[in-house]
Amino acid sequence: MKHTALKSVVPLALIASLALAGCSLEDTGSADSVRVVVGYQSKTINTVTAGTLLKAQGYLEQRLQQLTDDGGPKYQVEWQDYDTGAPITAQMVAEKIDIGSMGDYPLLINGSRTQANERSKTEFVSVTGYNPKGALNMVVVAPNSPARQLSDLAGQKVSASVGSAGHGTLVQALSRNGIDPANGVEVLNQQPQVGASALESGQVAALSQFVAWPGLLVFQDKAKLLYDGAELNVPTFHGVVAREDYTAQHPEVLDAFLQAQADATEFIHEKPLEAAQLVADGSGLPPEVVYLYNGPGGTSFDTTLKPSLIEAFKGDVQYLKSIGDFAELNIDTFVNDEPLQKVFAERGDDYAAAVAETGNLTTGSGNELWLDGADTTQPVENPTALLSAVKTARTAGKTERAAYVLDAELGTRWFADKAVWVKDTETGAEPAERPKAQFVPFTTEAAAQRYLTQHPGGTIVGYDQAVAEVRP
């Protein structure tokens, strides 16, 4: 009996020890096999070059296979999909995820939470995508909500994932609008999909989240945009963290990952529509929503750790103190661009020049028409030209699958039919210079009202009215 009991207990102990070490029984099966666990967020589409698109294209596996073909060990890649950055951090603390991607505020928490243990300690090694003004996070309300500006949420319930980029934006935005983030609203800590349901059922007055949730809910006519994060005019970004203990043992894996991320970044620059469709397949999101962010004029996909982003990152550190007891995080030691510089050198690219580049590398104006049944989109020069293109298409019996415009104030790319349009007849300096109206789009009603304050001759019109009235 004792012998039998011993045989049954030993495997259980082995399993437990392997679990604590972040391993599995399969890891012991081959001495020359290296396992890498990647945590990603399929629906957080600013991380696609380190997640959904990277996985769909198999770039990491291809890079690792090259190492194997050159005489190295075999590699096993395990992809773990999460809704937010928080569970990825928890798994990295437990040493069960080696490389992960998440938004800027979750990156802060990741660095703070993991640094106590040398085996879990992480470093910030690359950016996936960014917006120079902060448009990746937004606050939405129900379509019939009476709220017209952020201050209208005072005293109400707002859903957000505490510790997420969406929550960080909410805290900053409330403060700027004279509302105490701790007491001025009641923040319900909810996962994005739970918050979306709460908004739809009327349990909360608003939802503050990161992409692609605001765009998705607006696209589905389940919400309207109340606050564009770009009003903060503070860069927001997503990036990649890696466990230092793991990459010290397997530096070639980190190099392969960053090479693969560069491959995915080049692909999304060159073929944004195809990339959006791949991401849609991998995430379950509508292609039209993915392309809103992943298309021209949307997210700036750029791996470099730019000084402007790092300075904004340092400014976000105070957020940690506002939500709990977090260990101090030294951003300068947390950020490590040496592995990325090495990758640039290996590819024959100039890292310093790439760091200095601040333009969106996905070519196009951002104003774009996507017709039903079309394999390509139709870029146009400006929003008024977009309305003309839609009018022409409708006259020919065609319908738009999606149309995109850039907000006239903040530059945020948005759905044309969800934008707030102003018909402005006072564009020119002299009456003779303005023979026809200009149509100006905004992401929010508050932005449109700011414009009307400076252009009293303008009027808010509906999208279909703007299409009907535009003159080619």
C-alpha positions as CSV (number, residue, x, y, z in Angstrom):
1,M,0.0,0.0,0.0
2,K,2.8,2.4,0.9
3,H,4.5,1.6,-2.4
4,T,1.4,2.3,-4.4
5,A,0.7,5.5,-2.6
6,L,4.2,6.7,-3.3
7,K,3.8,6.1,-7.0
8,S,0.6,8.2,-7.1
9,V,2.0,11.1,-5.1
10,V,5.3,11.6,-7.0
11,P,3.7,12.6,-10.3
12,L,1.4,15.0,-8.5
13,A,4.3,16.7,-6.8
14,L,6.2,16.8,-10.1
15,I,3.2,18.4,-11.8
16,A,2.9,21.0,-9.1
17,S,6.5,21.9,-9.3
18,L,6.4,22.2,-13.0
19,A,3.3,24.4,-12.8
20,L,5.1,26.7,-10.3
21,A,8.0,27.0,-12.6
22,G,5.8,27.9,-15.5
23,C,6.5,24.6,-17.3
24,S,4.5,21.6,-18.4
25,L,5.2,17.9,-18.6
26,E,5.7,18.3,-22.4
27,D,8.7,20.6,-21.7
28,T,10.6,17.6,-20.2
29,G,10.0,15.4,-23.3
30,S,12.9,16.7,-25.4
31,A,16.1,18.1,-24.1
32,D,16.7,20.1,-27.3
33,S,13.3,21.7,-27.4
34,V,12.8,25.3,-26.2
35,R,9.3,26.6,-25.3
36,V,8.2,30.2,-25.6
37,V,4.8,31.3,-24.3
38,V,3.4,34.5,-25.8
39,G,0.6,36.4,-24.2
40,Y,-1.5,38.6,-26.5
41,Q,-4.9,40.3,-26.8
42,S,-6.6,39.3,-30.1
43,K,-9.2,42.1,-29.8
44,T,-6.7,44.8,-28.8
45,I,-5.8,45.5,-32.3
46,N,-3.0,48.0,-31.7
47,T,-1.0,45.0,-30.6
48,V,-1.6,43.0,-33.7
49,T,2.0,43.2,-34.9
50,A,3.0,41.3,-31.7
51,G,-0.2,39.3,-31.5
52,T,-3.1,38.5,-33.9
53,L,-1.4,39.4,-37.2
54,L,1.9,38.0,-36.1
55,K,0.3,34.7,-35.2
56,A,-1.8,34.6,-38.4
57,Q,1.2,35.1,-40.6
58,G,3.4,32.6,-38.7
59,Y,6.3,35.0,-38.7
60,L,7.6,34.0,-35.3
61,E,7.5,30.3,-36.1
62,Q,9.3,31.0,-39.4
63,R,12.1,32.9,-37.7
64,L,12.5,30.2,-35.0
65,Q,12.5,27.5,-37.7
66,Q,15.4,29.3,-39.3
67,L,17.4,29.0,-36.1
68,T,16.5,25.3,-36.0
69,D,17.6,24.8,-39.6
70,D,20.9,26.5,-38.8
71,G,21.6,23.8,-36.2
72,G,19.8,25.2,-33.2
73,P,17.2,23.4,-31.0
74,K,13.5,23.0,-31.9
75,Y,11.1,25.7,-30.6
76,Q,7.6,25.3,-29.4
77,V,5.4,28.5,-29.5
78,E,2.3,28.7,-27.3
79,W,-0.1,31.6,-27.9
80,Q,-2.3,32.6,-25.0
81,D,-5.2,35.1,-25.7
82,Y,-6.5,37.5,-23.1
83,D,-9.0,40.3,-23.0
84,T,-6.8,42.8,-21.2
85,G,-3.2,43.2,-20.1
86,A,-3.8,42.4,-16.4
87,P,-4.0,38.6,-16.7
88,I,-0.9,38.6,-18.9
89,T,1.0,40.4,-16.2
90,A,-0.3,37.9,-13.6
91,Q,1.0,35.1,-15.7
92,M,4.3,36.8,-16.1
93,V,4.6,37.3,-12.4
94,A,3.9,33.5,-12.1
95,E,6.7,33.0,-14.8
96,K,4.2,31.3,-17.1
97,I,4.4,33.8,-20.0
98,D,7.7,34.8,-21.5
99,I,6.7,37.7,-23.9
100,G,3.5,39.8,-23.7
101,S,2.0,42.8,-25.3
102,M,-0.4,45.4,-23.7
103,G,-1.2,49.1,-23.4
104,D,0.8,51.8,-21.8
105,Y,-0.9,51.8,-18.4
106,P,-0.9,48.0,-18.1
107,L,2.8,48.2,-19.0
108,L,3.4,50.4,-16.0
109,I,1.6,47.8,-13.8
110,N,3.6,45.0,-15.4
111,G,6.9,46.6,-14.7
112,S,5.9,47.4,-11.1
113,R,4.4,44.0,-10.3
114,T,7.1,41.8,-11.9
115,Q,10.3,43.5,-10.5
116,A,10.2,42.0,-7.1
117,N,11.3,38.6,-8.4
118,E,14.4,38.3,-10.6
119,R,12.7,35.4,-12.5
120,S,9.6,37.3,-13.3
121,K,11.2,40.8,-13.8
122,T,10.4,42.2,-17.2
123,E,11.7,44.9,-19.5
124,F,9.9,47.0,-22.1
125,V,11.5,46.1,-25.5
126,S,9.4,47.5,-28.3
127,V,6.3,49.5,-29.2
128,T,3.5,47.9,-31.4
129,G,1.4,50.9,-32.3
130,Y,0.8,54.4,-31.0
131,N,-1.3,57.6,-31.4
132,P,0.5,60.8,-30.8
133,K,-2.5,62.5,-29.3
134,G,-4.1,59.6,-27.4
135,A,-7.0,58.6,-29.7
136,L,-6.7,54.9,-29.0
137,N,-8.9,55.2,-25.9
138,M,-12.4,56.7,-25.8
139,V,-15.5,57.0,-23.7
140,V,-18.8,56.0,-25.2
141,V,-22.4,56.3,-24.0
142,A,-25.7,54.8,-25.1
143,P,-27.1,56.0,-28.4
144,N,-30.0,57.8,-26.7
145,S,-27.9,59.2,-23.8
146,P,-28.5,62.9,-23.0
147,A,-24.8,63.3,-22.2
148,R,-23.1,65.7,-24.6
149,Q,-19.7,66.2,-22.9
150,L,-17.6,64.3,-20.3
151,S,-18.7,66.6,-17.4
152,D,-22.3,65.3,-17.9
153,L,-21.1,62.0,-16.4
154,A,-20.6,63.5,-12.9
155,G,-22.2,61.4,-10.2
156,Q,-22.9,58.5,-12.6
157,K,-21.6,55.0,-13.0
158,V,-18.9,54.4,-15.6
159,S,-17.6,51.0,-16.7
160,A,-13.8,50.6,-17.2
161,S,-11.2,47.9,-16.7
162,V,-9.2,49.3,-13.8
163,G,-5.5,49.3,-14.7
164,S,-6.2,49.4,-18.4
165,A,-5.3,52.1,-20.9
166,G,-9.0,52.9,-21.1
167,H,-9.1,53.5,-17.4
168,G,-6.0,55.6,-17.4
169,T,-7.5,57.9,-20.0
170,L,-10.7,58.2,-18.0
171,V,-8.8,59.2,-14.9
172,Q,-6.9,61.9,-16.8
173,A,-9.9,63.1,-18.7
174,L,-12.1,63.4,-15.6
175,S,-9.4,65.4,-13.8
176,R,-9.1,67.8,-16.7
177,N,-12.8,68.3,-16.8
178,G,-13.0,69.2,-13.1
179,I,-14.3,65.8,-11.8
180,D,-12.5,63.9,-9.0
181,P,-11.8,60.5,-10.6
182,A,-12.1,58.8,-7.2
183,N,-15.4,60.4,-6.0
184,G,-16.9,62.3,-9.0
185,V,-18.1,59.1,-10.7
186,E,-18.5,55.5,-9.6
187,V,-16.1,53.4,-11.7
188,L,-17.2,49.8,-12.1
189,N,-14.2,47.5,-12.7
190,Q,-15.4,45.3,-15.6
191,Q,-13.9,43.4,-18.5
192,P,-14.7,45.1,-21.8
193,Q,-17.4,42.7,-22.9
194,V,-19.1,42.9,-19.5
195,G,-19.0,46.7,-19.6
196,A,-20.4,46.6,-23.1
197,S,-23.4,44.6,-21.8
198,A,-23.8,46.9,-18.8
199,L,-23.9,49.9,-21.1
200,E,-26.5,48.3,-23.4
201,S,-28.7,47.3,-20.4
202,G,-28.5,50.7,-18.9
203,Q,-26.6,49.6,-15.8
204,V,-23.9,52.2,-16.5
205,A,-24.0,55.6,-18.0
206,A,-20.8,55.2,-20.0
207,L,-18.0,52.9,-21.0
208,S,-14.3,53.9,-21.1
209,Q,-12.2,51.4,-23.0
210,F,-9.3,50.9,-25.4
211,V,-9.5,49.9,-29.0
212,A,-11.3,48.3,-30.6
213,W,-14.2,48.4,-28.1
214,P,-15.4,52.0,-28.7
215,G,-15.3,51.6,-32.5
216,L,-17.0,48.2,-32.3
217,L,-19.9,49.4,-30.2
218,V,-20.4,52.5,-32.3
219,F,-20.2,50.5,-35.5
220,Q,-22.9,48.1,-34.1
221,D,-25.1,51.1,-33.2
222,K,-24.9,50.2,-29.5
223,A,-23.1,53.4,-28.5
224,K,-22.1,56.9,-29.6
225,L,-18.8,58.6,-28.9
226,L,-18.8,61.0,-26.0
227,Y,-15.1,61.7,-25.5
228,D,-12.2,61.2,-27.9
229,G,-9.0,60.4,-26.0
230,A,-7.1,62.7,-28.4
231,E,-8.5,65.7,-26.5
232,L,-5.8,64.9,-23.9
233,N,-3.1,65.5,-26.5
234,V,-0.9,62.9,-24.7
235,P,0.6,60.0,-26.7
236,T,-0.8,56.6,-25.9
237,F,0.7,53.4,-27.1
238,H,0.9,49.6,-26.8
239,G,4.1,47.7,-26.4
240,V,6.0,44.4,-25.8
241,V,7.5,43.3,-22.5
242,A,9.7,40.2,-22.0
243,R,10.9,38.4,-18.9
244,E,14.6,39.2,-18.4
245,D,15.3,35.7,-16.9
246,Y,13.9,34.0,-20.0
247,T,15.6,36.2,-22.6
248,A,18.9,35.9,-20.8
249,Q,18.7,32.2,-21.3
250,H,17.3,32.5,-24.8
251,P,18.4,35.8,-26.3
252,E,17.8,34.3,-29.8
253,V,14.1,33.9,-29.1
254,L,13.7,37.6,-28.2
255,D,15.7,38.5,-31.4
256,A,13.5,36.2,-33.4
257,F,10.3,37.8,-31.9
258,L,11.4,41.3,-32.6
259,Q,12.4,40.3,-36.1
260,A,9.0,38.7,-36.6
261,Q,7.3,41.8,-35.2
262,A,9.2,43.9,-37.8
263,D,8.0,41.5,-40.5
264,A,4.4,42.0,-39.3
265,T,4.9,45.8,-39.1
266,E,6.2,46.0,-42.7
267,F,3.2,43.9,-43.9
268,I,0.6,46.1,-42.3
269,H,2.3,49.2,-43.8
270,E,2.3,47.7,-47.3
271,K,-1.0,45.8,-47.2
272,P,-3.3,47.4,-44.5
273,L,-6.6,46.1,-45.9
274,E,-5.3,42.5,-46.3
275,A,-3.8,42.8,-42.8
276,A,-7.2,44.0,-41.4
277,Q,-9.0,41.1,-42.9
278,L,-6.5,38.7,-41.4
279,V,-6.9,40.3,-38.0
280,A,-10.6,40.2,-38.3
281,D,-10.5,36.5,-39.0
282,G,-8.2,35.9,-36.0
283,S,-10.1,38.2,-33.5
284,G,-13.7,37.8,-34.5
285,L,-14.0,41.5,-35.0
286,P,-15.8,43.0,-38.1
287,P,-13.2,43.8,-40.8
288,E,-14.7,47.3,-41.0
289,V,-13.8,48.0,-37.3
290,V,-10.3,46.6,-37.6
291,Y,-9.6,48.7,-40.7
292,L,-10.8,51.8,-38.8
293,Y,-7.8,51.5,-36.6
294,N,-5.3,49.5,-38.8
295,G,-5.9,51.4,-42.0
296,P,-4.3,54.7,-43.2
297,G,-4.6,57.5,-40.8
298,G,-5.3,55.1,-37.9
299,T,-2.8,53.7,-35.5
300,S,0.9,54.4,-36.2
301,F,2.5,51.0,-36.3
302,D,6.2,51.6,-35.3
303,T,8.4,49.4,-33.1
304,T,10.8,52.1,-32.0
305,L,10.9,53.4,-28.4
306,K,10.5,57.1,-29.2
307,P,11.5,59.7,-26.6
308,S,8.1,61.4,-26.9
309,L,6.4,58.1,-25.9
310,I,8.8,57.4,-23.1
311,E,8.3,60.9,-21.7
312,A,4.5,60.4,-21.8
313,F,5.1,57.0,-20.1
314,K,7.0,58.7,-17.2
315,G,4.1,61.2,-16.9
316,D,1.7,58.2,-16.4
317,V,3.6,56.9,-13.4
318,Q,1.4,58.9,-11.1
319,Y,-1.5,56.8,-12.3
320,L,-0.1,53.8,-10.4
321,K,-0.3,55.7,-7.1
322,S,-3.9,56.7,-7.8
323,I,-5.2,53.1,-8.1
324,G,-3.3,51.2,-5.4
325,D,-0.1,50.4,-3.6
326,F,2.4,49.7,-6.4
327,A,6.2,49.5,-6.1
328,E,8.1,52.4,-7.6
329,L,9.1,51.8,-11.2
330,N,12.2,53.3,-12.7
331,I,11.2,53.9,-16.4
332,D,14.8,54.4,-17.5
333,T,15.8,51.0,-16.4
334,F,12.5,49.3,-17.4
335,V,12.9,50.5,-21.0
336,N,15.5,48.6,-23.0
337,D,15.9,49.3,-26.7
338,E,19.2,47.4,-27.2
339,P,17.6,44.2,-28.5
340,L,15.6,46.3,-30.9
341,Q,18.6,48.3,-32.1
342,K,20.3,45.0,-32.7
343,V,17.4,43.8,-34.9
344,F,17.5,47.1,-36.9
345,A,21.2,46.6,-37.5
346,E,20.6,43.0,-38.6
347,R,18.1,44.2,-41.1
348,G,20.3,47.0,-42.4
349,D,17.9,49.7,-41.1
350,D,18.8,53.0,-39.4
351,Y,17.3,52.9,-35.9
352,A,18.1,56.5,-35.1
353,A,16.3,57.6,-38.3
354,A,13.3,55.4,-37.4
355,V,13.1,56.9,-33.9
356,A,13.1,60.4,-35.4
357,E,10.2,59.5,-37.8
358,T,6.9,60.7,-36.4
359,G,4.6,60.3,-39.4
360,N,2.2,57.5,-39.9
361,L,4.0,55.0,-42.1
362,T,0.8,53.4,-43.5
363,T,0.3,55.5,-46.6
364,G,-2.9,57.2,-47.4
365,S,-4.9,60.3,-46.3
366,G,-7.1,58.4,-43.9
367,N,-10.2,59.5,-45.8
368,E,-11.4,56.4,-47.6
369,L,-14.4,54.7,-49.1
370,W,-14.9,50.9,-49.0
371,L,-17.8,49.8,-51.2
372,D,-19.8,46.6,-50.9
373,G,-18.3,43.8,-53.0
374,A,-15.0,45.7,-53.6
375,D,-11.6,44.1,-53.1
376,T,-10.0,47.5,-52.6
377,T,-10.8,50.8,-51.1
378,Q,-11.0,54.2,-52.7
379,P,-8.8,56.8,-51.0
380,V,-9.9,60.5,-51.4
381,E,-8.2,63.7,-50.5
382,N,-10.5,65.2,-47.9
383,P,-13.9,64.7,-46.1
384,T,-15.9,66.7,-48.6
385,A,-14.4,64.6,-51.4
386,L,-15.4,61.5,-49.5
387,L,-19.0,62.7,-49.4
388,S,-18.8,63.3,-53.2
389,A,-17.5,59.8,-53.7
390,V,-20.3,58.3,-51.6
391,K,-22.9,60.4,-53.5
392,T,-21.5,59.2,-56.9
393,A,-21.5,55.6,-55.7
394,R,-25.1,55.8,-54.5
395,T,-26.2,57.4,-57.8
396,A,-24.7,54.4,-59.5
397,G,-26.7,52.0,-57.3
398,K,-23.7,51.0,-55.1
399,T,-23.6,51.0,-51.3
400,E,-20.8,51.7,-48.9
401,R,-19.5,48.9,-46.7
402,A,-17.6,51.5,-44.7
403,A,-16.4,55.1,-45.1
404,Y,-13.7,56.7,-43.0
405,V,-12.8,60.4,-42.3
406,L,-10.3,62.2,-40.2
407,D,-11.7,64.5,-37.5
408,A,-11.1,68.1,-38.5
409,E,-9.9,69.1,-35.0
410,L,-8.0,66.2,-33.6
411,G,-7.1,64.1,-36.7
412,T,-8.8,60.9,-35.3
413,R,-9.9,58.5,-38.0
414,W,-13.6,57.7,-37.6
415,F,-16.6,56.2,-39.3
416,A,-18.0,58.8,-41.7
417,D,-21.6,57.9,-41.0
418,K,-21.0,58.1,-37.2
419,A,-19.2,61.4,-37.3
420,V,-20.9,64.7,-36.4
421,W,-20.9,66.8,-39.6
422,V,-20.9,70.6,-39.8
423,K,-21.9,72.3,-43.0
424,D,-19.7,75.4,-43.1
425,T,-20.5,78.2,-45.6
426,E,-18.0,80.6,-44.2
427,T,-14.8,78.9,-45.2
428,G,-13.4,81.6,-47.6
429,A,-12.3,85.1,-46.6
430,E,-14.6,86.7,-49.2
431,P,-18.1,85.6,-50.4
432,A,-16.7,85.1,-53.9
433,E,-14.2,82.6,-52.6
434,R,-16.9,80.3,-51.1
435,P,-19.3,79.3,-53.9
436,K,-20.1,76.0,-52.2
437,A,-20.2,74.7,-48.6
438,Q,-17.5,72.7,-47.0
439,F,-18.5,69.7,-44.9
440,V,-16.4,69.3,-41.7
441,P,-16.5,66.1,-39.7
442,F,-15.9,65.6,-35.9
443,T,-15.8,62.5,-33.7
444,T,-18.0,64.1,-31.0
445,E,-20.7,66.6,-30.6
446,A,-18.5,68.5,-28.2
447,A,-15.8,69.0,-30.8
448,A,-18.4,70.1,-33.4
449,Q,-19.7,72.7,-30.9
450,R,-16.2,74.0,-30.3
451,Y,-15.9,74.5,-34.0
452,L,-19.2,76.3,-34.3
453,T,-18.1,78.7,-31.6
454,Q,-15.4,79.9,-34.0
455,H,-17.6,79.5,-37.1
456,P,-21.1,80.7,-36.2
457,G,-22.3,80.4,-39.8
458,G,-22.0,76.6,-39.7
459,T,-24.7,74.2,-38.9
460,I,-24.7,70.5,-37.8
461,V,-26.2,68.2,-40.4
462,G,-26.7,64.5,-40.6
463,Y,-24.5,62.3,-42.7
464,D,-27.1,61.4,-45.3
465,Q,-28.0,65.1,-45.6
466,A,-24.3,66.0,-46.1
467,V,-24.1,63.4,-48.9
468,A,-27.2,64.7,-50.6
469,E,-26.1,68.3,-50.4
470,V,-22.5,68.0,-51.3
471,R,-21.5,69.5,-54.6
472,P,-18.9,67.6,-56.7
